[in-house]
C-alpha cells in the first residue's frame, strides 16, 4: 500500500498487486481491499496491478462490478505495453525504479537485465544490494536465473558493490543470504557447517558455487 500526502491526512491511496496470472478470486479480493482502505483513509483509493504478461494486464484492467449498488471498481493495470524495455545501462541508471519495472516486464530479454545489473554495479554497496533484491523479488523465475548468472563470481568480479555488500556482512552470512535469495533450502546441518567454516578459500569456493547451484549439495560437492 502507498499513500500520497500527509501520513495523518492522506489524499490518495494505492494498493499495489503483482499479478502473474488470471485468478478470478483476486478480483473480489481487490474490491474488498479497496473498500477497506477507503474506510480507513477516507480518501480516493485505486488498485494498481503490475502484470508482466499482456494477457493478464488486459484481464486485470477490466471493471469489477460488485453486488453493492453503484460500487464498481476500476483497477489500473501496468503491463509490458506500458513499461519500456530499457536496454541501455545509462538510461537504467537515470531511473532505477523504472528500470526495475522493465526487468519485471521484459527481463527475459537478456539485454534488459544486463543493462539493469550494469547500472547497479556503479552504485554504492548498500544501494546496489537493495535495488538488486527489489528487482529480484519482482522478476520471473527465468529472469532471476539471468540475474544469478550475471552475479556469479565467474562473470562479475568480487569488486562488484552487490557482492561486496553481501560479503561485508560476513562471508558465512553472505553465503546463506545468497542461498536463501535463490530459494535453496539450507537445513540446520548445512547452516552449521557454513557457520563453523574458518577456511576463507573454502568459503570463497562455496560462494562461487552458490551463484549457480541448484541445491545445497551442489555447493558442498
Residue frames relative to the residue before (quaternion, step in Angstrom):
aa qw qx qy qz dx dy dz
X 1.0000 0.0000 0.0000 0.0000 0.00 0.00 0.00
X 0.0939 -0.7693 0.6313 0.0306 3.56 -1.07 0.87
X 0.1210 -0.7771 0.6123 0.0806 3.55 -0.96 0.84
X 0.2617 -0.7471 0.5964 0.1332 3.53 -1.16 0.75
X 0.7353 0.3681 -0.2904 0.4894 3.55 -0.86 0.97
X 0.7576 -0.3603 0.2593 0.4786 3.58 -1.28 -0.11
X 0.5874 -0.6118 0.3961 0.3517 3.58 -1.01 0.82
X 0.7285 0.4336 -0.2430 0.4714 3.58 0.92 -0.86
X 0.7957 0.1602 -0.0789 0.5788 3.57 1.21 -0.41
X 0.0086 -0.8458 0.5333 -0.0084 3.61 0.61 1.12
X 0.3503 -0.7409 0.5390 0.1944 3.52 -1.21 0.59
X 0.7997 0.0798 -0.0371 0.5939 3.60 1.26 -0.24
X 0.1306 -0.7866 0.5994 0.0709 3.57 -1.09 0.71
X 0.1195 -0.7874 0.6034 0.0406 3.56 -1.02 0.85
X 0.1674 -0.7513 0.6324 0.0870 3.56 -0.87 1.01
X 0.1579 -0.8113 0.5606 0.0517 3.58 -0.52 1.21
X 0.0322 -0.7925 0.6080 -0.0358 3.55 -0.78 1.11
X 0.2327 -0.7302 0.6229 0.1573 3.59 -0.97 0.87
X 0.0442 -0.8321 0.5512 -0.0422 3.55 -0.47 1.23
X 0.1926 -0.8213 0.5321 0.0724 3.56 -0.41 1.26
X 0.8056 0.0777 -0.0065 0.5873 3.59 1.16 -0.58
X 0.5777 -0.5740 0.4441 0.3736 3.57 -1.28 0.22
X 0.0984 0.7660 -0.6253 0.1120 3.55 -0.73 1.12
X 0.3768 -0.7921 0.4301 0.2137 3.52 -0.17 1.32
X 0.6271 0.5503 -0.3583 0.4189 3.60 1.00 -0.66
X 0.5781 0.5903 -0.3880 0.4084 3.59 1.14 -0.45
X 0.6032 0.5666 -0.3698 0.4223 3.60 1.07 -0.62
X 0.6337 0.5004 -0.3244 0.4927 3.58 1.03 -0.75
X 0.6468 0.5199 -0.3182 0.4583 3.57 0.99 -0.83
X 0.6329 0.5349 -0.3438 0.4417 3.62 0.96 -0.78
X 0.6450 0.5135 -0.3231 0.4646 3.57 0.95 -0.83
X 0.6512 0.5111 -0.3046 0.4711 3.56 1.03 -0.82
X 0.6399 0.5234 -0.3239 0.4602 3.58 0.97 -0.87
X 0.6770 0.5080 -0.2963 0.4425 3.56 0.88 -0.99
X 0.6591 0.5031 -0.3140 0.4624 3.58 0.95 -0.86
X 0.6620 0.5081 -0.3108 0.4550 3.59 0.95 -0.87
X 0.6743 0.4817 -0.3045 0.4696 3.60 0.94 -0.84
X 0.6125 0.5405 -0.3475 0.4604 3.58 1.06 -0.71
X 0.6525 0.5058 -0.3130 0.4695 3.60 0.96 -0.82
X 0.6771 0.4991 -0.2886 0.4573 3.56 1.06 -0.77
X 0.7874 0.3525 -0.1693 0.4765 3.58 0.83 -1.01
X 0.2281 -0.7914 0.5245 0.2159 3.58 1.16 -0.62
X 0.6226 0.4715 -0.3644 0.5072 3.57 0.95 0.94
X 0.6759 -0.4803 0.3383 0.4450 3.63 -1.17 0.27
X 0.1128 -0.7877 0.6053 0.0202 3.55 -1.09 0.82
X 0.0654 -0.7800 0.6215 0.0336 3.56 -1.07 0.77
X 0.3103 -0.7008 0.6068 0.2110 3.54 -1.24 0.60
X 0.1119 -0.7907 0.6013 0.0285 3.56 -0.76 1.11
X 0.1293 -0.8050 0.5780 0.0349 3.58 -0.54 1.21
X 0.1890 -0.7639 0.6103 0.0904 3.56 -0.80 1.07
X 0.0110 0.8376 -0.5377 0.0962 3.56 -0.37 1.28
X 0.3014 -0.7872 0.5082 0.1768 3.62 -0.46 1.13
X 0.6919 0.4115 -0.2619 0.5323 3.59 1.29 -0.14
X 0.5048 -0.6795 0.4430 0.2953 3.59 -0.82 1.01
X 0.6297 0.5368 -0.3336 0.4516 3.59 0.99 -0.80
X 0.6698 0.4872 -0.2970 0.4752 3.57 0.93 -0.87
X 0.6305 0.5363 -0.3340 0.4508 3.59 1.02 -0.77
X 0.6346 0.5191 -0.3276 0.4695 3.59 1.01 -0.77
X 0.6528 0.5074 -0.2990 0.4764 3.58 0.98 -0.88
X 0.6864 0.5053 -0.2941 0.4326 3.59 0.87 -0.94
X 0.6765 0.5153 -0.2934 0.4367 3.58 1.10 -0.63
X 0.4953 0.6629 -0.4370 0.3525 3.61 1.22 -0.10
X 0.5462 -0.6203 0.4423 0.3483 3.63 -1.00 0.76
X 0.2832 -0.7392 0.5906 0.1571 3.54 -1.13 0.74
X 0.1453 -0.7980 0.5829 0.0476 3.57 -0.40 1.26
X 0.1719 -0.7998 0.5704 0.0743 3.57 -0.66 1.12
X 0.6019 -0.5636 0.4216 0.3773 3.54 -1.31 0.13
X 0.5332 0.5849 -0.4250 0.4393 3.60 1.26 -0.03
X 0.4972 -0.6795 0.4396 0.3128 3.61 -0.66 1.02
X 0.8450 0.1761 -0.1491 0.4824 3.55 -0.82 1.04
X 0.6317 0.5338 -0.3512 0.4389 3.61 1.20 -0.21
X 0.1393 0.7525 -0.6226 0.1635 3.52 -0.31 1.36
X 0.2107 -0.7899 0.5665 0.1041 3.57 -0.61 1.14
X 0.1581 -0.7762 0.6056 0.0758 3.54 -0.91 0.97
X 0.2051 -0.7956 0.5565 0.1233 3.63 -0.15 1.22
X 0.3068 -0.6919 0.6145 0.2228 3.52 -1.29 0.41
X 0.1144 -0.8161 0.5656 0.0311 3.59 -0.82 0.97
X 0.1447 -0.7488 0.6416 0.0819 3.53 -1.07 0.88
X 0.0274 0.7982 -0.5998 0.0490 3.54 -0.74 1.10
X 0.7819 -0.3263 0.2277 0.4799 3.59 -1.24 -0.19
X 0.6427 0.5381 -0.3321 0.4325 3.59 1.07 -0.64
X 0.7096 0.4485 -0.2598 0.4773 3.58 1.16 -0.49
X 0.7237 0.3737 -0.2192 0.5371 3.61 1.25 -0.28
X 0.3886 -0.7403 0.4900 0.2468 3.62 -0.67 1.00
X 0.4322 -0.6450 0.5564 0.2958 3.55 -1.24 0.48
X 0.1499 -0.8162 0.5555 0.0530 3.58 -0.26 1.28
X 0.0456 -0.8333 0.5500 -0.0328 3.55 -0.47 1.25
X 0.6366 0.4915 -0.3251 0.4974 3.59 1.30 0.08
X 0.4272 -0.7440 0.4458 0.2554 3.60 -0.61 1.09
X 0.5925 0.5502 -0.3731 0.4550 3.61 1.16 -0.50
X 0.6553 0.4883 -0.3033 0.4901 3.57 0.97 -0.84
X 0.6293 0.5308 -0.3360 0.4575 3.59 1.00 -0.77
X 0.6659 0.5099 -0.3009 0.4540 3.59 0.95 -0.86
X 0.6057 0.5758 -0.3546 0.4193 3.59 1.10 -0.61
X 0.7914 0.0048 0.0038 0.6113 3.61 1.10 -0.62
X 0.1845 -0.8373 0.5074 0.0865 3.54 0.17 1.31
X 0.6002 0.5647 -0.3704 0.4286 3.59 1.09 -0.62
X 0.6707 0.4656 -0.2935 0.4972 3.58 0.96 -0.88
X 0.6237 0.5390 -0.3385 0.4538 3.59 1.05 -0.72
X 0.6244 0.5212 -0.3391 0.4727 3.60 1.04 -0.72
X 0.6328 0.5090 -0.3271 0.4833 3.59 1.02 -0.74
X 0.6247 0.5331 -0.3346 0.4622 3.57 1.05 -0.75
X 0.6221 0.5225 -0.3321 0.4792 3.59 1.06 -0.74
X 0.6421 0.5276 -0.3221 0.4534 3.58 0.97 -0.84
X 0.7581 0.4080 -0.2067 0.4649 3.57 0.86 -1.01
X 0.8316 0.1869 -0.0379 0.5216 3.57 0.97 -0.90
X 0.3328 0.8119 -0.4462 0.1760 3.58 1.26 0.16
X 0.5755 0.5798 -0.3986 0.4170 3.60 1.16 -0.34
X 0.5519 0.4948 -0.4035 0.5365 3.55 1.32 -0.09
X 0.4207 -0.7622 0.4235 0.2506 3.57 -0.25 1.22
X 0.6239 0.5609 -0.3497 0.4168 3.60 1.02 -0.74
X 0.6117 0.5442 -0.3486 0.4562 3.61 1.12 -0.61
X 0.6941 0.4613 -0.2724 0.4808 3.58 0.85 -0.97
X 0.6345 0.5273 -0.3336 0.4562 3.60 0.99 -0.75
X 0.6370 0.5260 -0.3318 0.4554 3.59 0.99 -0.78
X 0.6574 0.5066 -0.3040 0.4677 3.57 0.97 -0.87
X 0.6885 0.4826 -0.2905 0.4568 3.58 0.83 -0.94
X 0.6283 0.5215 -0.3353 0.4699 3.59 1.04 -0.70
X 0.6338 0.5202 -0.3277 0.4693 3.58 1.02 -0.77
X 0.6544 0.5134 -0.3146 0.4575 3.59 0.97 -0.82
X 0.6359 0.5688 -0.3280 0.4056 3.56 1.04 -0.74
X 0.6680 0.4736 -0.2995 0.4898 3.58 1.28 -0.17
X 0.5677 0.5967 -0.3781 0.4227 3.60 1.31 0.05
X 0.6097 -0.5088 0.4320 0.4276 3.60 -1.26 0.19
X 0.7363 -0.4760 0.2657 0.4009 3.54 -1.24 0.61
X 0.7406 0.4388 -0.2513 0.4425 3.56 0.55 -1.17
X 0.6567 0.5161 -0.3166 0.4497 3.58 0.97 -0.84
X 0.6662 0.5114 -0.3141 0.4427 3.57 0.88 -0.91
X 0.6562 0.5109 -0.3130 0.4587 3.58 0.96 -0.85
X 0.6466 0.5241 -0.3185 0.4536 3.57 0.97 -0.86
X 0.6836 0.4724 -0.2898 0.4750 3.60 0.90 -0.89
X 0.6159 0.5462 -0.3486 0.4481 3.58 1.03 -0.73
X 0.6889 0.4811 -0.2855 0.4609 3.57 0.83 -1.00
X 0.6176 0.5436 -0.3448 0.4519 3.60 1.06 -0.72
X 0.6975 0.4560 -0.2789 0.4772 3.59 0.83 -0.96
X 0.6123 0.5632 -0.3457 0.4341 3.58 1.05 -0.76
X 0.6594 0.5053 -0.3133 0.4602 3.60 0.96 -0.81
X 0.6790 0.4883 -0.2876 0.4668 3.58 1.08 -0.70
X 0.6460 0.6036 -0.3111 0.3486 3.56 1.06 -0.80
X 0.5321 -0.5868 0.5041 0.3440 3.52 -1.31 0.43
X 0.6899 -0.4729 0.3413 0.4288 3.56 -1.28 0.27
X 0.6552 0.5160 -0.3161 0.4522 3.58 0.94 -0.87
X 0.6652 0.4912 -0.3038 0.4732 3.58 0.98 -0.82
X 0.6071 0.5507 -0.3536 0.4506 3.59 1.03 -0.71
X 0.6338 0.5306 -0.3363 0.4514 3.57 0.98 -0.79
X 0.6365 0.5111 -0.3284 0.4753 3.59 1.03 -0.73
X 0.6451 0.5193 -0.3178 0.4617 3.58 0.95 -0.87
X 0.6600 0.5104 -0.3029 0.4607 3.56 0.95 -0.89
X 0.6477 0.5216 -0.3203 0.4538 3.55 0.99 -0.84
X 0.6602 0.5029 -0.3057 0.4666 3.56 0.96 -0.88
X 0.7178 0.4633 -0.2547 0.4531 3.56 0.97 -0.86
X 0.4659 0.6764 -0.4618 0.3348 3.59 1.20 -0.22
X 0.5923 -0.6257 0.3840 0.3319 3.54 -0.99 0.82
X 0.5862 0.5771 -0.3811 0.4221 3.56 1.14 -0.47
X 0.7579 0.3682 -0.1933 0.5026 3.57 1.11 -0.70
X 0.7744 0.2360 -0.1073 0.5771 3.55 1.12 -0.64
X 0.4104 -0.7488 0.4528 0.2566 3.64 -0.49 1.08
X 0.6503 -0.5303 0.3815 0.3878 3.53 -1.28 0.45
X 0.5684 0.6003 -0.3862 0.4091 3.60 1.23 -0.33
X 0.4403 0.6856 -0.4663 0.3445 3.59 1.24 -0.15
X 0.4951 -0.6831 0.4401 0.3075 3.63 -0.82 0.90
X 0.5994 0.5454 -0.3804 0.4456 3.61 1.07 -0.54
X 0.6921 0.4546 -0.2817 0.4848 3.56 0.87 -0.93
X 0.6198 0.5211 -0.3505 0.4706 3.59 1.03 -0.69
X 0.6350 0.5375 -0.3315 0.4449 3.56 1.04 -0.78
X 0.6542 0.4970 -0.3084 0.4795 3.54 1.06 -0.73
X 0.7189 0.4633 -0.2647 0.4455 3.54 0.77 -1.07
X 0.5948 0.5825 -0.3702 0.4121 3.58 1.11 -0.62
X 0.6256 0.5327 -0.3385 0.4587 3.58 1.20 -0.41
X 0.6297 -0.4573 0.3439 0.5255 3.57 1.32 -0.11
X 0.5231 -0.6812 0.4059 0.3125 3.56 -0.79 0.99
X 0.6440 0.5125 -0.3370 0.4572 3.60 0.95 -0.79
X 0.6544 0.5004 -0.3029 0.4792 3.57 0.96 -0.89
X 0.6368 0.5344 -0.3255 0.4506 3.56 1.00 -0.84
X 0.6598 0.5135 -0.3092 0.4532 3.57 0.90 -0.93
X 0.6739 0.4844 -0.3007 0.4699 3.59 0.86 -0.91
X 0.6408 0.5251 -0.3258 0.4555 3.58 1.02 -0.78
X 0.6312 0.5208 -0.3330 0.4685 3.59 1.00 -0.80
X 0.6707 0.5056 -0.3017 0.4512 3.58 0.90 -0.94
X 0.6693 0.4856 -0.3054 0.4721 3.59 0.94 -0.83
X 0.6308 0.5338 -0.3357 0.4522 3.59 1.02 -0.78
X 0.7157 0.4121 -0.2394 0.5104 3.57 1.16 -0.63
X 0.4661 -0.7142 0.4125 0.3200 3.57 1.34 0.29
X 0.3962 0.6808 -0.5064 0.3508 3.57 1.02 0.82
X 0.4392 -0.7160 0.4820 0.2491 3.56 -0.72 1.10
X 0.1163 -0.7767 0.6177 0.0404 3.56 -0.99 0.95
X 0.1992 -0.7996 0.5541 0.1180 3.63 -0.06 1.24
X 0.7091 -0.4949 0.2954 0.4062 3.54 -1.23 0.45
X 0.6568 0.5102 -0.3358 0.4422 3.61 0.93 -0.80
X 0.6422 0.5025 -0.3201 0.4823 3.59 1.07 -0.70
X 0.6164 0.5429 -0.3320 0.4638 3.56 1.05 -0.83
X 0.6715 0.4947 -0.2959 0.4656 3.58 0.92 -0.90
X 0.6380 0.5347 -0.3306 0.4447 3.57 0.98 -0.83
X 0.6519 0.5032 -0.3061 0.4777 3.57 1.02 -0.83
X 0.6848 0.5065 -0.2874 0.4381 3.55 0.84 -1.01
X 0.7274 0.4474 -0.2379 0.4627 3.58 1.03 -0.75
X 0.5037 0.6648 -0.4249 0.3517 3.60 1.25 -0.20
X 0.1262 -0.8055 0.5780 0.0345 3.59 -0.81 1.05
X 0.5652 0.5995 -0.3732 0.4264 3.58 1.31 0.01
X 0.3376 -0.7811 0.4820 0.2087 3.65 -0.28 1.18
X 0.6289 0.5296 -0.3473 0.4510 3.61 1.06 -0.68
X 0.6449 0.5118 -0.3160 0.4716 3.57 1.01 -0.83
X 0.6548 0.5176 -0.3129 0.4533 3.57 0.95 -0.89
X 0.6476 0.5148 -0.3222 0.4602 3.57 0.96 -0.84
X 0.6379 0.5241 -0.3230 0.4627 3.57 1.03 -0.80
X 0.6425 0.5150 -0.3241 0.4657 3.59 0.98 -0.80
X 0.6442 0.5212 -0.3240 0.4564 3.59 0.97 -0.84
X 0.6229 0.5317 -0.3352 0.4657 3.59 1.00 -0.80
X 0.6839 0.4854 -0.2862 0.4634 3.58 0.89 -0.96
X 0.6272 0.5762 -0.3383 0.4002 3.58 1.00 -0.84
X 0.5991 0.6006 -0.3618 0.3867 3.59 1.09 -0.65
X 0.8063 0.2037 -0.1102 0.5444 3.60 1.13 -0.56
X 0.4296 0.7262 -0.4500 0.2927 3.61 1.27 0.03
X 0.3566 -0.7155 0.5604 0.2164 3.53 -1.23 0.60
X 0.7917 0.0717 -0.0261 0.6061 3.58 1.24 -0.42
X 0.6625 -0.4914 0.3707 0.4268 3.56 -1.28 0.20
X 0.5879 0.5806 -0.3674 0.4269 3.59 1.14 -0.56
X 0.6208 0.5405 -0.3418 0.4534 3.58 1.11 -0.67
X 0.6275 0.5338 -0.3319 0.4595 3.57 1.12 -0.65
X 0.7731 0.3770 -0.1747 0.4793 3.56 0.90 -0.98
X 0.3738 0.7744 -0.4709 0.1970 3.59 1.25 -0.09
